[in-house]
Amino acid sequence: MKFHSTRDESDTTTVSEAIRRGLAPDGGLYVPENLPDLGIDAFDGLESNDEIARRMLEPFFEGDVLSDALGEICRDTYGFSVPIREVGPTTRVLELFHGPTAAFKDVGAAFLASSLERLEAEVDDLLTILVATSGDTGAAVAAAFDDRAGCEVVVLFPQGRVSERQEKLLTCWSENITSFAVDGDFDDCQKMVKDAFADRWWRENRRLSSANSINVGRLLPQMTYYATTSLRLWRETGRKPDFVIPTGNAGNSLGCLYAREMGLPIGQVVLATNANRPITNYLETGQWKPFETRKTLATAMDVGDPSNFERITHRWPTADSLRQQLTAYRVDDDAIRDTIRRGPDAWDEVWDPHTACGIAVREKLDSELAVVVATAHPAKFPDVVEPLVEREVPIPEQMAQMMARPKSVTEIESTLDAMTRALRR
């Protein structure tokens, strides 16, 4: 299968080359030329995450240099559990926070790192991977690439806009990981990454790739846990589950939409955003308009111009067509606090601020079977969560190991020149 840019369908490449490049030469995002229709029967006899992932991704890697290694890559990706927990008679929670950095980004980052390690094994020049993060992506990418040969990672995060524990997980890695605290917001960090790909000095002096969900190597594996979850619940109940997805840069949401397009038994797709409103505004008005990023309690969702919306509108180019695919609701900080505060009594659960957005939306839905995607562990946000639930939230073991490491970070201005100067030093 070939992949092409959202901006130029005539310029095609392989999935491996799309993963290696990260961003298309014209600044667009790579998308597959088609989405294969697999249907439910294609997964008969398959139960585990890695088996279902391999079957789902085989059409995208057919004939590619990574084809023979796809099974191993999927096993690397799912080196930790992804439980589906029942929290009520009509509600399940998909816990995606059991990886090394306790966030859902660990799945896609592990797939990307495993893929690139194989692609770069016999290449002499170092590959520089740029990643902008609103909180969790950078940590997951750093963990996945930590001390791997052939790659260096540059992490950009907005200074003062992530939790203390999130920042520690962004800055505690080996020498091949460089972390910058940027004087700006996530959209500034994301712009610096895109500017680097367009800059002559960077093109001439660095081999670049990206590790945000703008990289198709992050996006494709995100489809797979929606496949596993929907198949499991379909087999158990005969119903297509609805999914409620906390949404920032929209890659996780797009993974669910793609999975449904491929024939998986998925019902409604419902996005839960925080007070940042570009997606809900588009659905309400029909006009795409980036907004200045607002700082909220759900910091990883603080995105005013989500990159993956370019992929979404490439497939569903009008607001009317997109309204047929999904709905979206905004959840403000007061509602986040209320949902966390009520969590132990109403659900017998302690929610992180992002999952709380999903739970707040779930409580509004009339759904016979809904899955709320739990995107991060509440221990990453003790300053928000613990005063509301009036208890200490234990740190998961894998996260505690990371917290014990020393921290290394450089503060820079929110410009490409500032990042270039800092790296050249």
N, C-alpha and C positions, 0 to 999 in steps of 0.2 A: 504494500500500500504506500502511496505517496502522501506527503504533507505539503501544504502551501500556506503562504501568508494570508492573513485576513485582508490584506490590502492589494495583493496581486496573485490571483489564482493560477497565472501562467508559470510562475516560478516555483517549481516543485522540488522536493528533496526526500530523502529517506527518513525514517523515524530516528535512526541513530544520528544522522547529521542534524536533524532538528533539535535533538536533545543536546548535542555538543554545542550548537550555536546559541541555543537559548532564545534569542530574539532573531526574527528574520532581518535580512539586510535592509529592507525598506522601513524598518521600525514596527512592522506588524507582528502579530502573534501567529505561531504555527497552529494549524488545525488539520485534522485528517480529511482527505478528499471525500470520504464518505464514512458513515457509521454502519457497520455490518449489522444485519438483523439476525441475531442469534436465536432469540426466543428461549422459553423456559426449558424445552426438551434438550437443548444443547448442553445442559449442565446435569443431566441425569447421572446419578451415581457419584457425583462430586459433592463433598461435604466441607472440606477445610478451606480456610481463607486462601492459602497459596494455590490450591488446585483450581478453585473457581477463578482466581485472578489470572492464572496462566491461560485457562480456556478463554476467558474474556478478552485477553490482550493478544492472543495468537494471531488474529487477522491483521492487527496493526504491525506486527513484527514479521509477517510472512516474507521470506526472501531477504530479510535484513541480516546484517552481520551478527546481531545479537540474538537471532532466532533460537539457536541451539542452547543459549545460556538463559533463556527466558524462565525456565523452571527454577533454576538456581537463584535468579534475581528475585523471583516471587517469594522463594523461601527466605531469602535475606530480608525481604521487606516485612514479612510477618514473623519476625523473630520474637514477638511478644503477643500476649492475648488481646483480643478485641471482643469483649463480652457484650451480649445483648441482654439487658436486665429488665425484668418485669417490675414496674413500680406502681402499677394499677391495672385494673381489668382490661382497659383499652389503651394502655400506654406502655411503651418500652423505651429504654434509654440505650443508645449505642455508645458504649464507652470507648472513646478513641484516645484515652490519655494514659495508657499503660506502657508507652514507649519510654526511651531514656530521658526525654525532657518533659514528659507528662502533658503532651498536647497532641492533637490530631495530626499536626504537620510531620510527626515522626514517620508516618506511613509513606507519604510521598517522598520525603527526604531520603529515606533508606533506599527506596527504589531508584531514585536519581543517582545516589552515590554508588550503588552497586553497578548500575549501568555504565556510568562514566569511568569507574575504576577499570572495567574491562575495555572500554573504548580507548583509554589513555595508556594502557599497559605497555605498549611498544612505541610511544611517542616521547621524544626527548624534551621538547619544549613544555614548560609548565603551563597548565591551564588555570586561568584566573576566573573564579566563580564569584560574581557579584550578587549580593542578596540584600534587598531592602526589607525591613521587618517592622511590623507594628507591635511586636511582642513575642510571638511564638515561632514564626518561620525561621528566623535567624538562628535561634538556639537549636532547632531540629536539624537544620542544614549543617551547623557547626558540629553537632554530635555525630552526624552521619559521615562527615568527611574528616573528622578529627584524626590526625596522624596518618592519613592515607597518602600514599605516594602519588606524584604526578599532578596534584591539584593544590592550589591555595584558595582560600575563601576569604572574601572581604565582606564583613557584615556591617550594615548601616542601620542604626536604630535612632528614634527620636529621643533626645536627651530629656529626662524628666517626665516622659510619657509612657513609661513601662513600670511595672512594679519592681520593688527591690530584688525580689527573687527572680523575676524574669530577667532583669539586668545581669544578675550573677550567672544565669544560664546562657547569656549571650557573650560572656567575657571570660570564661574559665577554661579555655581550650589550649591545644598545643600550638607550636610555632607556625604551623601552616594556616592558622586562623587569625585574621586581624579584625578587631572590632572597633568601630567608630561610633561615638555618641554625637549625633548631629544636632546642631542648634536649629531645630525646625520640627516639622511634623512628618508623619509617614509619607505623605504625598511628596514632600521635599526629597526624602530618601529615595523614593521610587523614581523621581525625575532625575536624580543624580546617576542612577543605574542606567536609565535610558540614554542620558546625555553621553555617558561613557561609550556606549555602543556606537554612537554617532560621531564621536570625536576622533580626529585624525591621529593624534598622538597615541591614544589608547589602541586604535586599530593597528598601528604600526609597531607598537612596543609590547602588546599583551595579546595572548590568545584568550578571548573572552567567552564566557558562558554565563547564564543566569541560573538562579535556583529558586526564584519566586515561582508562584504558580503561573507566571507568564511562560515558564519552561514547560513544554508538553510532557517532559519526563516527570514532572510533579503532578500534572493534571491527570494523566492516564491511570495511575494507580489509585487515584481518589475515586474512580468509578467502581473499583472492585469491592470495597466494603459495602457499598449500596447493593451490589449484586448479591453478596453473601447474605446480608441481612434480609433483603426482600425475598430471596429464595427460601431461607429458613422459615420465615413467617408464613409465606405462601404454602409451604409444605405442611406447616402445623395447623393453619387456620383456614386455608382456602381463600384468604383475602389479600388484596393488594394493599400493603401498608402505605399510609401517608408519611412523609418525612418533613420534619420541622428542623431547619438548618440555620444556626447562627451564622451571620453573613457579614464579611468585611470586603475583601478583595474579590469575592464571588467565584473563586476557583472551586471550592468545595461544593457550592451549589451547582455549578456547571457539571461537575462530575456526576451528580445525581441525575441531572437532566439528560446527559449523554447516556447514562445507564438505562434510563427509561426508553430513550429512542432506540436502543439496541434490543429491546424486547423484554427487559426484566420486569417482573410484576410489581411495579411501583405506582401508587395512586397519586394523590396530590403532592406537589412540591411547594412547600410554604417557607419563605425566607423570613427570618427574624433579624431585623437590624436594630442597632441602637439609635441614638438621636441623629446620627449622620444619615442624610436623607437622599442621596442621589438616585438610588434604585426606586424607592417608594415614590419619589417625585416624578420619575419617568413614567411609572405605571399610572400615576394620577393625571399627569398633564400630557403625556405623549411626547414630551420634549426632553432630550438628554441635556443635562446641565451639571457639570461638576460643581461641588460646593467646597467652601473652606472647611477643613477638617475640624470637627468639634471634639474636645477631650471629654471622655466619658469614663464610667467605671469599667466598661467592657473595652479595655484599651486596645486589644488585638483587632477589634472591629472598627477602630477609628480611622475610616478611610473615606475621603471626600470625592475621590475619582478612581473607582475600582478598575484595574487594568483588564480583568477578565470580562468586563462588560462588552469589550470589543469583540470577543469571541461569541458572546451571547447574541449580540445584535447582528453578527455575521450570519448566524444560523436563523435567527428570528428577527428580521430587519425592521419590523414595525412594532409599535407599542401594542397594537391590537393582536398581532400574532404572538407576542410574548405573554400577554394576559391570558392566552389560552394554555400556556405552559405552567404558570406559577402565580402565586399571590405573595404579597410581602406586607409585613407589619412593622412599625417602629415601636421600640420599647425605650422609654426614657429612664434616667437614673433613679427616679423615685420608684418606678415599677420594678427595676432591677433590685433595689434594696428590699422592697416589700416581698418579692419572690424569694430572695435568699433568706430573709427573716422567717418567712412562713415554711420554708423547705422542710425542716425537721418534723414539724407537726403535720403539714399537709401531705408530704410525700415520704416522710422518714428518710430524707436525703439532705445533704449539704451541697448546695450548688455553687459553682464558680460564677462570676458575673456574666460570662458569655453563654453558658448553658442556661443560666437564669433567664436570659432573653428568650431562648427557645421554649422554656417551661411557661413563661408568661404568655407566649403566643399559643402554646398547646392548650392552656386553660380557657382560651377563647373559642377553640375550634370544636365543631360538632363532627367528630371523627370516630368511626367504629374501631379503628386500629391506627395509632399514630406512633411513630418513632421520633423521639427527640435526640438529636445528635449532640452528645456531650463532648465538647471540644477541648476542655482543659481540666486539670485537677484543681479543686478549690484551694489546696495548699500553696498554689502559686500566687495567691492574692490574700494573704492573711490580714493585711491592713483593712481590706474591705469586708471580708467574709467573717472573720472571728468576732468583731464587735456586734455583728448582726445576729449571729447564732449563739453568742455568749458561751463559746467554748473554743478550745484550741483545736485546730485541724492538723492531724498528724501528717508529716511529710512522707511521701512514699519512698521506699528504700532507694530506688534508682535515682530519684531526684536528690536525696540526701548525699549520695556519693558525689554528685556534681557540685553541690553547695560547699563541699569541703575543699574544693580546689582553689588555688589562688586566682585572682582577678587581674585582667590586663585589658585596658581600654584607653583610647585617645579621643579627646574632644576636638571636634572640627566644626567650621561653619558649613552651612547648607549649600555649598557650591561644588561643582566638579573640580575646579582649580584647587580648592582646599583639600579634597581627597587626593588629588594627584600629587600635590606637594607633600602631603603626609606620607604617602606610600613611597615616594622617591627618596625621602629621608631615611 
